[in-house]
Amino acid sequence: MEEFFQQLTNGLAVGGIYALIALGYTMVYGVLKLINFAHGDLFTIGAFLGLTLLTSLGLTDSVGPVAGLLVLAVMVVVLVGVVGYLLERIAYRPLRTSPRLSAVVSALGASIFFQNAIMLIWGARPLVYPHGLLPNITVDIFGVELPLIRIIMFAISVLLMCGLYYLTHKTRIGTAIRAAAIDQGAAKLMGIDVNRVISLVFMIGPALGGAAGVMVGLYYGQINFTMGWLYGLKAFTAAILGGIGNIPGAMLGGLLLGVVESLGAAYISIAWKDAISFLVLILILIVRPTGLLGERVADKV
């Protein structure tokens, strides 16, 4: 039973990362009906920017470990959000009225560009986050010793997801985002600046991905320039699993995918954990093609 809870909590921590990245996919798809294939690479940029800022500015030494990591997270979130904004203005907005295939090709090109830019700037070898940034402390919960960093990661992921849910469902900005996702033409008639909404979506999604990149670096300690492909694919799977375009669905899909991966690696084989994840996705799509929380929407005529 202890092993089960260890794997469950590990799955929730990793699933929180998948969920944060998946939110970027689902928000862009909800507004533009476009898959941002460069999103995984924005997550990678967040991880590398976090390492660079951490080592060059010495934040943890000057203001303390906790405050330093908080400042680091804020800086990475802002910088990656700016990169996401520039990506939308340069790669997607000029193709807004073009056939959808043009935007897909542009997204793939942006992904290749980002991946090679990361390799040229930081090198092709894996880089390592400094050790000892977070204390190696375990917490006893119902007789099970759990690493504190695992609990912190899950708590931060849930906090960010709850914050995004509040933003999209309880604020005027969120109302504008949901209106643009339903009907951009009607949203424009109601006085909503759709271009500004789309730019905001391209800032929020990558910002969450950048935060997830820092968390991966702190949790696993090692990052590489190709990590965005695998994490992006897993997050895309989580978004489809929960219902693409549905924010709560992306949250649920990410957490569920992380738990399935962790339990599959523990009780079946670690070599099969990726195959198990995609098998679950296939089964869900067969039983419920719209995803767990997705809804069937009638086509407009």
N, C-alpha and C positions, 0 to 999 in steps of 0.2 A: 504493500500500500504506500509506503514511503517513496519507493521508486516511481509509482504512478503520479504522486503529487509533485515530485521533482520534475518529471517530464511535462506534466500539465502546466506548471508555472513557467517552465522554460518555453513551452509552446505559446503561452499567453504573451510573454515578453517579446518573442520573435514575431508573433502575430500582430502585436501592436505596431511594430515597424512596417510590416506588410500593409496594415490598414492605413497608416499615415501616407505611404506612397500611393496606395490604391485610391485615396481621396483625390489626388491630383488627376488621375485618369478619369474618374467618374465625374468630377466637376467640369472638366473640359468637354467630355462627351455630352454631358447634360445640356450644355449651352450651345455647342457647335456641332454636335454629332460627329466628332472627330476624335480619333485615337492619337494622342500625342506620344509618338514613339520615342521622342527625345527625353521623355520625363525621367526614365531610369538614369540617364546620364546627368540630369540636373541633381538627382540624389547623390551621384558620385561626386559631382562638383562640391556639394555641401560637405561631404566627408573630407575631401582634400583641403578645402578652404578652412575647415575646422582645425585640421592638423597644422596648417601653415600659420594661422592666427595664434594657435595655442603655443607653438614653439617660438615664433618670432616676437610676440608681444609679452610673453611671460605672464599671462593673466593670473594664473593660479599662484604665482609667487608674489605678485604685487598686491592683490586684493583678497587672497585666500582661495582655497579649492572650490568651495561652493559658489561664492560670488563670481569667481573667475569663470567657472563653467556656465553660469547663467549669462554673464556678459558675452561669452563666446557664442552661446546658442542664439542670442539676440542678433549678434553681428552676422552670423551665418544665415539666419532666417532672412534678414534684410537683403544681404548680398545676393543670395540665390533667388529671392523674389524679384530683384532687379534684373537678373539674367533671364528669368522667365518672362518678364515684361518685354525685354528686348527681343526675345525669341518670337513672341507673338507679333510684335510690330514688324520684324524683318522677314520672318519665314512664313507667317500665316495670314496676316492681314492683307497683303497684296493679292493673295489668292482666294479671298473670301468669296468672290463671285465666280471663280473658276470651277471647272468640274472637280468633284470630290477627290478623284484620283490624284490631281495635281497637289492638293494639300497633303495627301498621304506620302507622295514621293518627297515633298519638301520636309516632312517630319522625319523620314528615314535619312535624308541628307543631313538634317540638323543633328541627328543622333550620331552619324558617322563623324561629322565635324567635331562635336563635343568630345567624343571618345578619343579622337586623334589629338585634339588640343590638350586634353588632360595628359596624354602620354608624352607629348612634346614638352609640356611645362614641368610636370613632376617626374617624368621618367616612366619606363615600363616595368620597373621592379616594384614589388609590394613595399609599402611603407608601414611603419609601426607607430602607433600612438604611444606617448610616454606612459610608463608604468607607474602605478601608485597614485593616480589622480583621484580615484575613489577608494575609500577604505575597504579592505577585504573582511567584511563583517557578515556574519550569518545571523538570521533572526529566527527564533523558534516560534512556529505557528502550528498549533495543535500537535506538538510533538515532532514536527518536521523542520529540519534546519534548512532554511532557504537563504541564498545569497542576497544581501541587501541591494546590490546593483540590479538584480533581476526585478525586485519589487519596485525600485525607483523607476526603471524603464517602463514597466507596465503602467505605473501611476501617471507618469508624464504623458504617455501615449493616450491614456484615457482622458486626461485633462485637456490635451490639445484637441482630441476628437469632440469632447463635450463643448469646448469653446467654439469650434467650427459649427457644430449643430446649433448652438445658441445664435451665432452670427447669421446663419442662413434662415433660421425660423423665427427669430424674435427681434430682428432689427430691420430698419428701412433698407439698408444695403442688401440684406438677405432676401427681402421681398423683391427687390429689383433683380437679383440674380435668378430667383425662381421664376419671375415673370418672363425674363429673357429666355430661360430654358423652355418655357411652355410655348411661347409665340413671340418671336423677335419683332415681327411687324406690329402686333398689338401693343407690345411694350413701348415701341417708338411712339405710337399714337398717344400713349399715356404719359409721354414726356420723359421716358427713361433713356438715358444715353447708353445705348447698347454697346458701343465701342468701349466706353469706359468700364462697363460691367465685364466685358470679355477680358480686358486688360487686367482688371482686378482678379478675375478667376485665374489668369495665368501668373499672377503674383502669389496668390494664396496657396495654390496647389504645389508649385515648386518650393515655396517657403516651408511647407510641412515636410516635403521630401528632403530638403536640406537639413532640417532638424533630425529626421530619421537617419541621415548619413552620419551626423555627429554621434548619434546614439550607437550606431553600428560600430564606429571606430572605437568608442569607449568600451563597448561590451566585448567585442571580439579582439580588439587591439591591433588588427591588421587590415589594411585596405589596398585595393589595386584598381587600375584604371578600367578594367572590364567588369567590375562588380555590378555596375548599373544594368547590364544586360540580364543577369540572372535575377536580381532583386526586382527589376522592372517587369520581367516575365511573371514572377510570382505575384507581384502586386496586381498586374493585369488580370491574372487568374482569379485573385481575390475579388476584384471589382466585378468580374463576370459572375463569380459564384454568388455574390450578394445581390446582384442585379445592377448592371451597368447604368450609370446615371442616377443611382439612388445612394445618397450619402450614408444613411444608416446601414444600407446593404453593404457598402464598401467596408464599413467598420466591422460588421458581423463577419463578412467574408474573410477579411484579413485575420481576425482572431481565430476563426474556425480553421483556416488553412494552416496557421502556425501550430495549433494543437494537433491537427491530423498529422502534420509532418513530424512533430516531436514524438508522438506516440508510435507512429509507424517506424521511425528510426530506432526506437527503444525496443519494441516488441516484435518487429519483423526483421528489418535490416536497414542500416544507415545508408547502404548503397541504393536502396529502393525508395528512399523518402520522397524524391522528386516524382518518381513514377506514381507513387501512391497519391500524391497531391493532385496530379493531373487526372488520375483515374476517378477520384472523387468529383472533380470538375465535370468529367464526361458523364458520370452518372447523374449529377444534378441537372445538367443540360438535357439529358434524355427525359428525366422525370418532370423537370420544370425549366423549360428553355429560357424563361425570362429571369432566372436566378431566384434566390430564396425570397427576397423582398421586392423583386421587380413586379411590375404590373403590365398587363397587356394594354397597349394603347392603339386605338383605331387610327388607321391612316387617314390623313386629310385629303379631301377631294375638292 
